[in-house]
């Protein structure tokens, strides 16, 4: 399976490399108000790809923040669920966030439900 994965990666690299070699001619992008930009097509395709990656990361930031907030809530739930007379157990659980309480408000592999607006 590993060899197949490396073969796929090599194939993809050579296809993209051949695409870059076949598209070395200069392209002119015409913007508004008479501005224009000349560059090889490969650089323009690379720039558009990079902008798409940046847009995707920016679009995912709110979901990452929501996930971190939910993880923090679960960590606080774990601290509250620990016994009162055992401060060492509280420190162990808070220091090791990989342990989850026995009952969670929703499964860990499902997105947390949002509270309805009032």
PEZI-V245624 format. One line per field, one symbol per residue. phi: phi as a letter, one per 40 degrees, with the letter a starting at -180 (. if undefined). burial: b if it has 16 or more other ideal C-beta (glycine too) atoms within 10 Angstrom, else e. Layout:
phi: ???
burial: ???
This chain:
phi: .cccccccccccccccccccccbcccbbcbccfgcabbacddccccccccccccccccccddcccccccccccccccccccccccbcccccccccbcccbccbbcadccbcccccccc
burial: eeeeeeeeeeeeeeeeeeeeeeeeeeeeeeeeeeeeeeeeebebeeeeeeeeeeeeeeeeeeeeeeeeeeeeebeeebeeebeeeeeeebeebeeeeeeeeeeeeeeeeeebeeeeee
